[in-house]
Structure formats: C-alpha cells, structure tokens
Amino acid sequence: MQRLRSWSSDVVQLDLSPLPPPQPPPSSSNNTSMSTTAISGAGFSIDEEEPTEARIRRLISEHPVIIFSRSSCCMCHVMKKLLATIGVHPTVIELDDHEIASLPPPPAHDSLSSRSPAPAVFIGGTCVGGLESLVALHLSGHLVRKLVEVGALWGLRELTPVTQGVDLSSYNEQ
C-alpha cells in the first residue's frame, strides 16, 4: 500500500481587493473618431454598435445550431438537454425583451407562432421554431438527419463516428 504524504497547513494570503478599472489607451492625435466596441469570445463576436436584427441574422448564419432564449428559460434548458443527448451542443444566446422582438418569425406551420418568439432554435440558418417544433422534428425522425446535413454532428456530412453503423435511410422524409 502506498503511503500518504502529509502536507503542512501553510496559510497563503490572497489580495482580494478590486482591481482598478482599465484605462483607455492614450490617443496619439486629437482626431475624435469613434471606435466600434466589440466583444469576442469563443466562437463568436458581438459588435455593440451593430443593430440587433443584423447581429441576430449574423449569429444565425455563423452557427449550425443556435438557440435564442430569455434568461432562466426552462424550455431552453429542455431544448439543450434534447440536443445534448443526440450529441449536439448548441450556441445559446440570452436576449433581453426588446431584443426578442427582433427575432425572425417562426415558420407558418408552427402552432405556437401566436406565442412568444423565444425560445427559438435555428438549425442550418432555418428557424425550426420552439420546443414543441423541435420535439416534433425529433419524434418524426428528421432531427438527426437535419443535424448531420448542416454538419452539427462532428462537423461532417459524410458518415462520422456518430452516424457509423446507423441506418440513416430511416431518417429520410416520407
């Protein structure tokens, strides 16, 4: 049996005082040009001066699967869990109430179109609709096929580790 080492109980002091706010870079000239503020993260960037509708359209086109939601939305949580069980981890964007009005309308066949437009899932740039539409697509057997087509499962359209050995003909439209 391996001996366990005992470690001393050294106390380390941490300085938890707040950091001073960052200073703007000094300007080299007296030219007063307005710079665009942009936030970039893992996988996407947000230009704060970009109009909301244009930003939403750009995010939809940049991500194969994206969900727009209100914060703490239980239906969005169910959408994420359903997609995660298939092997897809969508980009989730939480919108304010004034931004939700900028979402593209759900498809005409969506029975929830008279309700709030959020949460809304977009697959391959196309609005699937809300939770009910996503579940209906899954139960009909078309969701996996659609995710493979847009490259959301391992980013490939051909057979991948996710789809090898799976008869995708059963996911064809009838």
Beta strands, then each sheet from edge to edge (+ up, - down):
strand 1: 38-40
strand 2: 45-47
strand 3: 65-69
strand 4: 91-94
strand 5: 120-123
strand 6: 126-129
sheet 1: 1+ 2-
sheet 2: 4+ 3+ 5- 6+
end
